[in-house]
């Protein structure tokens, strides 16, 4: 049997319902993958119309997957498709696309895209020439195949940046292609628009996409030829204006080719307008020309045409209309608001636009009603995820209103709110049977979107309570479920306004709690979510305290009905607000939360995963609340550890970071590591080596707690824990290609061992030093180093000196690296910026001075050593004073807060950035007013232009202001040991004040330094006169006098801390 026949047979067997037969066929296909000629056979099979369609589909899928993994540029070069097979496919795949079955065409098009992305045009010149030949044909099948292949081939140019060599072929291609596409466009435009000519719409859409792929970055010069651009624009306008064929009106718009064509054309016109706002000085000339041409000649015409389409749509609201197309139409006006050329033209009609276009789109409609009744879960997903996943015309309408207010000022806010209040007042003035609840739904949506401004600005903030009483609270009992749910949402958005009449808040709160048992799921869920905000107020906390157990039960019931991270956020907020009351309920609460988590992770859909992640946040919040209740804390551990055991697994890596935060709490607060928690230690290490090496920063804190608070078990004979940590260090530091920011995390773990296990792990000192020194002194370009990593590695040396200076000096001397290490150390001493960095350096260097006999290199360098130590000590004393000042100020603030209120309440008004220039002289919030004929700058685009200018400055050899660091390798390569006077601030994301716990916290560095000096001079009295000048001796005397004062102050601090701790325990016991 030849290869073709055997392949057909195997493909047929791969479709068998008999599992052994199917698996055997799949194995045989895998074996054939590397056989020369196999790819050619597969292409012939899928192009043959004589074979069974199932066999051809199976062959197409297999060949597509082979193309992805085996074509030139694939990751596994050893199994790359042979040249003969690759050449055959490139020669015949376009022909196969023409003749094959429609069910297989999509697989072939995808193969063309993969091959083109790697070979076109340099290594597949025939593709373009064949496409041109096909497009020039009058044969509809050839035309479709040519446009399909050309579209996916041109797609590769969409994101190739300006100036790259790979982009140059695009210009030649466009010179040949565009005139031909114009001819094809004209022919297609003349064809009848109806269901039978569906391919006409599909091909026009492909041409539109080809144009779209060419106009990013530096635009081909033919595009900015005014006559050529005019032809393109005429076609786009024609597509927007043309009606949907009557015999396709009943088709779903998202699947209707004519709607999809309109959507594509409108997207292109939007992108052309957006280019004006994205222009930067560095942009290529043709990109700037295209933006200017569009803005000057076509932007207003596009606005006029889009407005006409939207107006016609508003007059026939019940007719089918593509939502994504509608979104694009509205988005054009959203973008136009920022431009001084367009906004003055649009401004006179802007409020009419809001009335006629925006508000009707925001109204509750028939689709909403159908979803509400038939699929409440999907209704909630669209409502809650609208700004996360579900992007719709409604979301764009809200964006339009927000842009109108933010970019063009208070006048628009007033007008929009006036329209909303007109709707609300009209609703109340009419008899019940004449009211329009769908319109009120829209007004509620707008008011909620603008809530941040309304709560900040006069006169609105003074009117909000009456608005709630008159228009919102009554709807909490409306017979229409969607309006009840919307009213709940609106009230929760305004939870933190000032209620002059507390009964108004109470009435609404009790109604919302009752609605958690509403007949409609959507109302129940909305009410459960509202609790998250309502318990952030003092009145809300007091009102809900008596029904807390029932409230928790109801939320858990709702979580059982729908997977919602927002509901679990409500649980988290409740735990934060009722720390004392939650204690008796904590164990049962945690069990239910664990059950919920296990159920959610089995679902594996996005909403369930988000909700599961929020469960972990709630666990962490609960643990933090129970740290002062040891009896409860221990019980929670038994429930939560199985959850962590499940998470610390390659299949649950998305939850790993949050799991490590939980474990950090559980290992830190008891200051004791239970046997149950020790079961997790090996799993963490195993996962590190398996797939989580890049997540080592998440592991450091819990692993440090294991070392710190379970030291005896960590070092117990026969246990593997010490070797596991040194194994991490060896892997991260020993492989010099490991990123520096990850390697430094391993240094932290070794520092923890050296300090917590001082005198008990002598055997690890040589290998630890060997790895650190090797990384520090490696001058290879492959060595990944950073300024921070240099500090961490030198601190490993400092810790080794503090641990045992004799062992450390012995290693350094034996390996002849004493001079290199100390030279490197002192030349980078200014990078030791944190209090901890300075302290461990002082302890390490002072440990050298305590050695007896004193090493020769210490004697010879004693003057420099003493000088460096005393400079560091002076800097540490300054930092200590600053820390004491900050702590005193914070204590004062804490006391004031405690006097005002025992609880801490959140204010969520962080929706907008409150710049100083957004407040008037009286401190009232006001929107910035920009003249109508000026552009309103997009902060993001301003930032990008600044960043681009900075990049060009640096590429030209410039330096950052204040950066005096000449020639130091920041990322990789040789470590420059020139004197570095840089004051660059490092460790941006780490504690500067030393507020993390370490064993050296209890060491008084001043006393340690003085004792070390004394010990050195006792052994080397002859050096005292040559090392210390009179000023230094006077400083040391002052330091000696300061030591008992520091000890007394420390004792007083500890006494107060113990008193405060005793008070807290007594207070908790009483509660």
C-alpha positions, 0 to 999 in steps of 0.5 A: 500500500503506497503512502497516499492510500495508507494515509487515507486509511489512517485518517479514516480510522482517526474518526472511529468511535472505537477508542483503541482504533482511534488512538492507534491511528493518531499514533500512526499519524504522529509517526508519519509527521517526519516522513518526507512527502507526507505533507504533500500527500495530506495536501493532495487528500484535502484538495480531492473532491472525490474522498469522504469529507470527514477524511479530508477534514481530518487531514486538513486539521492535521496538516494545519497543526503540522504547519504551525509547529513544523514550518520554518521559524517553529520552536522545534527546529529539529522536526522542521518540515523538509524543504521539498514538502514546504516548496510543494505546499507553497506552490499548490496551496492556493490552487487547493483553496480554490477547489476544496470543499467550503468546510475545509477552506478555513483550515487552508486559509489559516495555513496560508496565514502561518506560512505567510507570517514566516515566509512572505514576501521574501521566501514566497514571492509566488504568493503575491503574483498568483494572488494578483493573477487570481484577482484579475480573473473574472472567475468568482472562485479565483477572485475569492481565493486570491482575496482570502490569501492576500488578506491573511498575507497582508495581515503580517504588515499590520504591526511591523513598526515603521523603519523596519526592513521587513516593512519595505516590501509593503510599499512595492506591493501596494503600488501594484495592488491598490489600482487592481483592488479599486477595479475589483471594488468597482465591479463588486459595487455594481453587483446586486446586493442580495442574499444570493450575492453574499460573496460580494459582501464578503469580498468587499470586506476582505478588500477593506481589511487589506486597506486597514492592514496597510495604514499603521505606522509609516503609510505607503505613499500611494495611500496619501495620494489625494486621488487614490485616497478619494477612491477609497473614501468613496467606497467606504462612504458607499458601504455606510450609506447602502441599505441592508438587502431586504432578503437578508434583514431577518438574518442575525446581524452578527452573522450577516455579511452585509452588516459585517461589511458596514462594521468593517468600513466604519471601523476603518473610518474611526481608525483614520480619525483616531490617527489624528489624536495619536500623531507624534513628532517622530511619526513618519511623514506619510502617517502625518499626511494621511491624518491631515488629509482625513481631518481636512477633507473627510472628517466632517463628511464622515460625521455627517454620514454617521449622524444621518445613519444614527438618526434613521436608526433612531426613527426605526428602533425596532428594526434589526441593527448590528450592535458592533456597527452601532458601537463604531458609529457612536465611537466616532462622535466620542473621538470627535469631542477631543478635536477643536476642528470637529467639536464646534461643529458638533456642539450645537447638536450635541444635546439633541444627539444625547436625546435622540441617539444616546438615551434610546440606546441606553433604554431597556429593550426587547433583547434585555427583556428576553435575556432577563426572563430566559437567561438571567445569568447571561443578563447579569454577565452583560451588566456586570462585565460590561467594562471588562469583557462585554463591550457594547454600544451601551458602553460606548454611549456611556464613554461618549457622555463621560468624554463630553463631560471630562473634555468639554466641561461643566456646561455639558454635565449640566445639560446631560443631568437636565435631560435625565431629570426631565425624564425622571420628573416626567415619569413621576408626573404621569399616571402609572399606566402611562409611565415609561420605565425603560426610559427611566432605566436609561436615566438611571444608567447615566446618573450612575455613570456620572456619580463621581462628579455629582457627589463632588460638585455643587449644587448636585451633591446637596440635591442627591438625597432628595433625588434618591428619595423621590426617584430611586427608593420608590423603585425598590418596590417597583413591580418590574424586576429590571427596574428594582435591580437598577434602583438597587444598583443606583442607590449603592453607587450613592451609598456615601452621600450625606443623608440629613434624614437617617431614616431615608438610608434606613428605608432603602437599606432594609428594602435592599436586604429584603430584596435579597429574597426577591423572586427574580435572581437578578434582583437578588444578586444585585442586592447582594452586591450592593451590600459591599458598598452599604457596609462601608458606612457607619450607619450601614454597619449598625443597621446590618449588625443584628442580621449578620448571620442571616445576611451571610447565609443569603449571600452564600445561597446566591453564590450557589446560584451564580458564580460572581466575584462581586458577591464574594467581594461583598463577603470580604467587605463584611469580614473587614467591617465585622471583625469581632462579630465574625469570630463566632461564625468564622469556622462555619463561614470558612467551611462554606467558603472552602466548599464554594472555592472547590466548586468554582474551580471545577467549573473552569470558566472565566467567571468561576475562576474570577469568583474563586480568586476572590474567595482566596482574598476573602480567606486572607481577610478572614485570617487577618481578622482572626489573628487575635483569636488563637482558638479560632485561628487554629481551626481555620488553619485546618480548613484552609490548608486543604485549599492551599494544598489544592492550589499549590499545583501546576494546574492551579498556577493562576491562584498561586500568588494569592495562595502564598499571601494566605500562607504568609499570614498563616505562618507569620501571626502564630509565630509557630509552624504547625505540622499541618503547615509543614506539609505544604513546604515540599509542595512549594519547592516542587512547584518552584522546580516544575513551573513556578521559578519565575514566581519566586518573589511570591514564595519568599515571604512564606518560606522565610516564615518557615525558616524563622518560626519553625527553625528547629523543624527546619534544621531537624536531622533527617529533614530535607528543608535546608537542602531544598532552600539551598537548592533554590539558591543554587539554581537561581544564582548558579545559572548566570542567565537567570534574570537578576530580579528573580535571582535576588529573591534567592539571596533573601532566603539564604540571608534568612538561614544565615541569620536565623540558624547562626552557628548551626549551618557551617557546612553551607558557607563555602558553597553559598559564597562560591555561588555569590562570588562567581556571579559577582565576578563573572564578566561574561555578557551572559551574566544577568546582573543589576545594581540591586542584585550586586547589593544582594550578593554582597549582602550574602557575603556580609551575612556570611561574615556576620555568621562566622568571619573565620569561615568566610575569610578562609574561603575568600583567601583560599580562592584569592578573591579578597581584594576583588570582593572588597574592592567591588563592595566599597565601590558600590557602597552608595547603593546600600541605601536601605537601613537594612543594607547599611546595618548588615554591612556594618555588622559584617565589617565589624565582625572582621574587626572582632577577629583574633588574630586580625587578618593581615588584609584587615590590618592594612585596610583598617583605616578605610574599614573604620571610615566606611563603618562610621559613615554608614553609622552616621547615615543610619542614625539620620534614618532612625531619626526620620523613622521616629519622626514618621512614626510619631506623626503616624501615631498622632494621626491614628489617635485622631482617627480613633477619637473621631470613630473607632471604625475605619470607613472607606470612601470609594471616590477614586474614580477620577484623578483629582488634580489640583487644578480641578478645584477652585479657590474655595476648594470646590471641585470643578471640571477643566474648561478647554476652549471649543476650538482647541484639542483636548489632549489625551493624557495617555498620548501625551505620556507616550510622546514624552516617553518617545522623546526620552527614548530618542534622547537616550539613544542619541547618547543623552543621560537621565537628569541627575544620572551620573553613573558612567558605564555601569552595566545595569542588566547584563555583562561585565560589572564595572568597578569604577567609583560610582557616585550615583545617588540613583534610588534603588529598591523602589518596591521594597521597604526603605525603613527596615520594617520587615522582621529580621533577627538582626533587628534586636542587635544595637548596631551602635553598641556592636560597632563600639564593641568591635572597635574596642576588640580590634584595638585590644588586639592591635593597640599600635594601630589606634593612633594611625587609624583614628583622628581626633574627630573620630575619637570624639564621635566614638565617645559620644556614641558610647554615651548614647548607648545606655540612652538608646537602651532605655528608650528601647526598653520603654518602647517595648514596655508600651508595646506589651501594655498595648498588646495586653489591652487589645487582648483584654478588649477582645476577651470582653467582646 
